[in-house]
Amino acid sequence: MGSCFSTQRLRKLVIGKTLARVPEWISIFDNLIHLQLYISGMEKSGINILKGISTLLFLRLVFTGHAPHGRIVIDNRGFQALKELYLLCFVPGIWPVFEPGAMQELQKYHLTFKLLKVHCSSGVLDFGLQHLSSLQHMSAIIVPSGATSEDTFAAEDAIRSATILNL
């Protein structure tokens, strides 16, 4: 990028090409507030790299690949300033799950995901949305991908029930 480029000045980064994973070099942008990425493989190390950008206010991830154990888990470390999150998961059966204390400043969340079928014994899906204590706006697009209408209704109910607690 040359010596005239300063990582301290970059505030917004949009990469429109699909990357195999979250690149480690993204962490050098220590004043980044807006990030958009297309990722085909999300490993725990990729989440950790993104969590390390402490100034991030807006994140849009378009996710087209695999995740460890078929889940994307967001814990209480990192993403402390994030206000808006847009996740588009185009791999059937994968969506993020928020653990207690995750993303305490998140106000706006949009999720698009492909639903295979309900995979839990209770028939209730857990997205962990009840842990997003500052959430003010939530939107979700459920794309049935082998899911029955009952599965889709169960996912809608899980999202609705969890967000009613917060909103």
Rosetta silent file (secondary structure, phi, psi, omega in degrees, C-alpha in Angstrom):
SEQUENCE: MGSCFSTQRLRKLVIGKTLARVPEWISIFDNLIHLQLYISGMEKSGINILKGISTLLFLRLVFTGHAPHGRIVIDNRGFQALKELYLLCFVPGIWPVFEPGAMQELQKYHLTFKLLKVHCSSGVLDFGLQHLSSLQHMSAIIVPSGATSEDTFAAEDAIRSATILNL
SCORE:     score description
SCORE:     0.000 S_00000001
   1 L     0.000  -14.267  175.331    0.000    0.000    0.000 S_00000001
   2 L    88.969  164.443 -176.558    3.013    2.257    0.202 S_00000001
   3 L   -74.975  -16.564 -179.510    4.350    4.635    2.789 S_00000001
   4 L   -81.502   -8.662 -179.168    1.732    7.320    2.027 S_00000001
   5 L   -92.988  127.393  179.060   -1.039    5.068    3.288 S_00000001
   6 L  -112.515  125.427  178.462   -1.827    5.322    6.970 S_00000001
   7 L   -69.037  -20.842 -178.549   -3.809    2.609    8.712 S_00000001
   8 L   -73.893  -18.995 -177.523   -4.748    5.149   11.371 S_00000001
   9 L   -91.916  -19.817 -176.243   -6.814    7.201    8.918 S_00000001
  10 L   -72.772  123.834  179.876   -8.950    4.407    7.476 S_00000001
  11 L  -111.384  -28.380 -176.731  -12.449    4.435    8.974 S_00000001
  12 E  -130.548  131.924  178.664  -14.448    2.399    6.431 S_00000001
  13 E  -134.986  123.522  177.613  -13.408   -0.771    4.622 S_00000001
  14 E  -124.434  121.060  176.153  -15.578   -2.674    2.136 S_00000001
  15 E  -115.724  110.656 -175.017  -14.215   -5.793    0.448 S_00000001
  16 E   -85.357  -11.494  179.428  -16.657   -7.013   -2.189 S_00000001
  17 E   -89.201  141.300  178.849  -14.721  -10.119   -3.176 S_00000001
  18 E   -71.034  125.621  177.874  -15.337  -13.334   -1.229 S_00000001
  19 E   -99.520  149.859  179.572  -12.390  -14.144    1.009 S_00000001
  20 L   -66.830  -32.280  179.980  -11.581  -17.665    2.200 S_00000001
  21 L  -158.215  172.019  176.147  -11.326  -16.410    5.787 S_00000001
  22 L   -70.279  120.551 -178.119  -11.028  -13.210    7.780 S_00000001
  23 L   -72.618  138.996 -179.755   -7.541  -11.913    6.978 S_00000001
  24 H   -61.125  -32.104 -175.678   -5.258  -11.290    9.943 S_00000001
  25 H   -66.169  -14.062  177.956   -4.061   -7.986    8.470 S_00000001
  26 H   -61.676  -28.626 -177.601   -7.488   -6.415    9.087 S_00000001
  27 H   -66.258  -14.192  179.001   -6.477   -6.052   12.733 S_00000001
  28 H   -74.604  -15.521  179.970   -3.928   -3.339   11.808 S_00000001
  29 L   -84.972   83.253 -170.987   -6.781   -0.918   11.121 S_00000001
  30 L   -81.625    1.213  174.947   -7.088    0.268   14.686 S_00000001
  31 L  -123.269   17.391 -178.300   -9.529    3.135   13.935 S_00000001
  32 L   -69.009  129.067  178.205  -11.894    1.236   11.656 S_00000001
  33 L  -114.664  -16.872 -176.051  -15.565    1.955   12.406 S_00000001
  34 E  -135.016  122.644 -178.529  -17.296    0.399    9.345 S_00000001
  35 E  -137.497  133.229  175.637  -16.431   -3.020    7.902 S_00000001
  36 E  -130.727  125.963 -178.052  -18.095   -5.121    5.198 S_00000001
  37 E  -136.967  149.723  169.104  -16.753   -8.561    4.261 S_00000001
  38 E  -111.714  121.065 -173.971  -17.754  -11.606    2.232 S_00000001
  39 E  -125.779  134.667  177.043  -16.350  -14.728    3.910 S_00000001
  40 E   -97.336  -18.055  178.488  -16.499  -18.356    2.767 S_00000001
  41 E  -139.574  120.647 -179.247  -15.038  -19.894    5.932 S_00000001
  42 L  -112.245  108.696  175.850  -15.566  -18.606    9.461 S_00000001
  43 L  -102.336  169.140  178.134  -13.301  -20.105   12.070 S_00000001
  44 H   -59.638  -35.366  179.154  -12.980  -19.075   15.688 S_00000001
  45 H   -63.319  -34.471  177.603   -9.755  -17.256   14.774 S_00000001
  46 H   -66.391  -43.121  175.966  -11.722  -15.121   12.289 S_00000001
  47 H   -61.008  -42.256 -179.240  -14.229  -14.111   14.955 S_00000001
  48 H   -63.812  -37.503  177.140  -11.310  -13.281   17.269 S_00000001
  49 H   -62.794  -46.560  179.940   -9.704  -11.059   14.626 S_00000001
  50 H   -64.831  -39.765  178.741  -12.956   -9.142   14.170 S_00000001
  51 H   -63.264  -24.859 -179.258  -13.475   -8.884   17.938 S_00000001
  52 L   -75.128  -10.188  178.026  -10.038   -7.295   18.166 S_00000001
  53 L   -88.698   89.427 -170.118  -11.155   -4.207   16.222 S_00000001
  54 L   -70.465  -17.407 -178.347  -12.315   -2.281   19.274 S_00000001
  55 L   -90.684   -3.894 -173.833  -13.456    0.818   17.352 S_00000001
  56 L   -64.537  123.980  177.456  -15.877   -1.071   15.101 S_00000001
  57 L  -107.425  -28.632 -175.102  -19.409    0.389   15.136 S_00000001
  58 E  -132.168  128.795  177.740  -20.856   -1.227   11.981 S_00000001
  59 E  -135.997  128.373  174.452  -20.237   -4.755   10.707 S_00000001
  60 E  -125.573  115.378  178.278  -21.773   -6.436    7.671 S_00000001
  61 E  -116.348  126.009  171.949  -20.735  -10.038    7.047 S_00000001
  62 E  -106.124  116.356 -169.381  -21.947  -12.057    4.112 S_00000001
  63 E  -112.372  119.476 -174.111  -21.160  -15.617    5.026 S_00000001
  64 E  -119.753    6.717 -173.134  -21.097  -18.309    2.336 S_00000001
  65 E  -129.772 -148.408 -174.521  -19.107  -21.156    3.870 S_00000001
  66 E   -91.441  163.392  174.535  -18.554  -23.369    6.855 S_00000001
  67 L  -135.829  153.036  179.546  -18.302  -22.641   10.547 S_00000001
  68 H   -62.413  130.600  178.802  -16.733  -24.710   13.309 S_00000001
  69 H    59.266   20.709  178.071  -19.255  -27.222   14.625 S_00000001
  70 H    69.251   16.675 -177.736  -21.912  -25.643   12.360 S_00000001
  71 L  -137.162  150.327  171.009  -22.269  -22.660   14.708 S_00000001
  72 E  -115.112  110.395 -176.347  -21.016  -19.132   14.980 S_00000001
  73 E  -104.701  126.471  177.580  -20.771  -18.321   18.679 S_00000001
  74 E  -109.122  116.285 -177.913  -20.422  -14.705   19.809 S_00000001
  75 L   -99.536 -166.089 -174.594  -19.259  -14.438   23.410 S_00000001
  76 L   -87.744    6.431  177.755  -18.782  -11.490   25.767 S_00000001
  77 L  -102.839  130.432  178.490  -15.256  -10.655   24.604 S_00000001
  78 L    85.934  176.231 -178.943  -14.850   -8.090   21.860 S_00000001
  79 L    54.120   34.398 -174.236  -17.365   -6.127   19.798 S_00000001
  80 L   -70.887  -24.324 -178.730  -17.746   -3.781   22.780 S_00000001
  81 L  -104.815   -7.583 -172.790  -18.600   -0.699   20.677 S_00000001
  82 L   -59.048  127.365 -179.650  -20.580   -2.368   17.865 S_00000001
  83 L  -106.302  -34.209 -177.349  -23.933   -0.641   17.241 S_00000001
  84 E  -130.635  133.931 -179.884  -25.117   -2.267   13.985 S_00000001
  85 E  -133.682  125.997  175.845  -24.695   -5.834   12.795 S_00000001
  86 E  -121.182  115.025  178.541  -25.832   -7.275    9.467 S_00000001
  87 E  -119.504  123.786  176.223  -25.256  -11.006    9.039 S_00000001
  88 E  -117.868  106.075 -176.197  -26.232  -12.797    5.879 S_00000001
  89 E  -104.693  106.449 -176.263  -25.633  -16.540    6.286 S_00000001
  90 L  -100.259   23.284  174.884  -26.120  -18.358    3.004 S_00000001
  91 L  -111.365  119.948 -176.356  -25.132  -21.784    4.315 S_00000001
  92 L   -54.711  132.780  174.504  -28.163  -23.838    5.352 S_00000001
  93 L    85.709    4.276 -178.807  -28.451  -24.401    9.079 S_00000001
  94 L  -115.900  128.125  172.925  -25.853  -21.859   10.242 S_00000001
  95 L  -152.135  160.271 -179.359  -26.642  -18.720   12.228 S_00000001
  96 E   -76.813  150.658  174.917  -24.935  -16.917   15.102 S_00000001
  97 E  -123.049  126.425 -178.443  -25.702  -17.635   18.742 S_00000001
  98 E   -96.061  129.330  177.467  -25.069  -14.873   21.277 S_00000001
  99 L   -89.633  165.309  178.413  -23.816  -15.813   24.723 S_00000001
 100 L   -54.274  135.265  178.849  -24.537  -13.797   27.890 S_00000001
 101 L    85.207   -0.354 -178.461  -22.777  -10.424   27.841 S_00000001
 102 L   -72.600  142.073  170.718  -22.242  -10.409   24.073 S_00000001
 103 L    42.505   61.146 -174.936  -22.361   -7.122   22.129 S_00000001
 104 L   -63.861  -19.525  179.794  -23.661   -4.964   24.979 S_00000001
 105 L  -101.401   -1.600 -175.868  -23.924   -1.841   22.777 S_00000001
 106 L   -63.984  124.196 -178.876  -25.643   -3.485   19.790 S_00000001
 107 L  -109.574  -31.955 -175.152  -28.762   -1.513   18.854 S_00000001
 108 E  -130.398  127.176 -177.415  -29.608   -2.742   15.353 S_00000001
 109 E  -135.919  126.441  174.957  -29.383   -6.333   14.162 S_00000001
 110 E  -122.170  129.547 -179.866  -30.375   -7.804   10.818 S_00000001
 111 E  -127.495  130.174  169.347  -30.091  -11.525   10.186 S_00000001
 112 E  -121.081  127.632  179.602  -30.695  -13.445    6.986 S_00000001
 113 E  -150.442  157.070  177.152  -30.229  -17.196    7.197 S_00000001
 114 E   -95.899  125.560 -178.328  -31.192  -20.474    5.535 S_00000001
 115 E  -100.945  123.319  174.818  -33.150  -22.791    7.787 S_00000001
 116 L   -80.745  -67.093  176.204  -32.841  -26.541    7.283 S_00000001
 117 L  -166.611  165.716  179.127  -35.059  -27.781   10.081 S_00000001
 118 L   -72.496  123.642 -174.893  -35.368  -27.424   13.820 S_00000001
 119 L  -109.958   24.692 -178.633  -32.531  -29.472   15.338 S_00000001
 120 L  -121.481  151.929 -174.643  -33.260  -29.260   19.034 S_00000001
 121 L   -65.698  -31.660 -178.306  -35.118  -31.650   21.274 S_00000001
 122 L   -81.664  -13.137 -177.456  -37.413  -28.988   22.715 S_00000001
 123 L    80.878    3.264  179.637  -38.389  -27.679   19.283 S_00000001
 124 L  -111.055  126.597  178.463  -37.297  -24.179   20.349 S_00000001
 125 L   -85.160  142.563  178.011  -34.339  -22.561   18.649 S_00000001
 126 L  -113.482  113.265  176.025  -31.928  -20.513   20.712 S_00000001
 127 L   -97.507  -12.620 -177.221  -30.351  -17.546   18.956 S_00000001
 128 L    74.969   17.357 -177.559  -29.246  -15.935   22.220 S_00000001
 129 H   -63.376  -27.549  179.741  -31.057  -12.722   21.286 S_00000001
 130 H   -63.976  -15.424  179.913  -32.173  -12.250   24.889 S_00000001
 131 H   -87.068   -6.771 -179.957  -28.528  -11.498   25.718 S_00000001
 132 L   -88.017   85.354 -167.964  -28.426   -8.409   23.481 S_00000001
 133 L   -68.971  -22.949 -179.059  -29.352   -5.947   26.210 S_00000001
 134 L  -102.230    5.951 -175.652  -29.219   -2.738   24.127 S_00000001
 135 L   -61.239  127.796  178.617  -31.063   -4.098   21.084 S_00000001
 136 L  -115.401  -25.834 -177.695  -33.640   -1.624   19.740 S_00000001
 137 E  -141.206  129.568  178.773  -34.297   -2.970   16.244 S_00000001
 138 E  -133.932  131.747  172.001  -34.242   -6.544   14.984 S_00000001
 139 E  -134.393  146.320 -179.025  -35.115   -7.849   11.557 S_00000001
 140 E  -141.056  140.295  172.173  -34.768  -11.369   10.244 S_00000001
 141 E  -119.148  118.955  179.161  -35.234  -13.048    6.913 S_00000001
 142 E  -103.480  121.134  178.826  -35.640  -16.798    7.121 S_00000001
 143 E  -105.008  106.294  179.421  -35.024  -18.652    3.881 S_00000001
 144 E   -63.847  125.539  179.797  -36.479  -22.173    4.127 S_00000001
 145 L  -132.389   73.766 -174.191  -33.927  -24.588    2.728 S_00000001
 146 L    94.644   -1.791  178.885  -35.395  -28.004    3.417 S_00000001
 147 L   -85.035  148.788  175.462  -37.306  -26.698    6.423 S_00000001
 148 L   -82.928  169.251  176.224  -40.991  -27.356    6.850 S_00000001
 149 H   -63.879  -32.630  176.895  -43.474  -24.579    7.472 S_00000001
 150 H   -64.328  -40.891  177.476  -43.588  -25.750   11.115 S_00000001
 151 H   -62.525  -42.435  179.974  -39.804  -25.330   11.355 S_00000001
 152 H   -64.627  -43.279  176.947  -40.064  -21.844    9.904 S_00000001
 153 H   -62.977  -38.104  178.171  -42.824  -20.902   12.350 S_00000001
 154 H   -63.375  -40.984  178.129  -40.709  -22.288   15.228 S_00000001
 155 H   -66.370  -43.340  177.319  -37.774  -20.106   14.140 S_00000001
 156 H   -60.016  -44.087  179.136  -40.033  -17.063   13.838 S_00000001
 157 H   -62.779  -41.456  179.903  -41.457  -17.729   17.314 S_00000001
 158 H   -62.594  -42.208  179.498  -37.978  -18.120   18.808 S_00000001
 159 H   -68.189  -47.173 -179.137  -36.869  -14.798   17.331 S_00000001
 160 H   -60.386  -47.251 -178.489  -40.078  -13.022   18.281 S_00000001
 161 H   -62.143  -43.989 -178.304  -40.072  -14.368   21.848 S_00000001
 162 H   -68.824  -37.785 -177.739  -36.435  -13.486   22.477 S_00000001
 163 H   -77.984  -26.455  176.259  -36.712   -9.978   21.043 S_00000001
 164 H   -60.916  -34.768  178.727  -39.915   -9.165   22.942 S_00000001
 165 H   -63.393  -32.882 -175.013  -37.830   -9.541   26.100 S_00000001
 166 H   -93.812  -37.475 -168.848  -35.377   -6.896   24.835 S_00000001
 167 L   -85.604    0.000    0.000  -37.427   -4.449   22.792 S_00000001
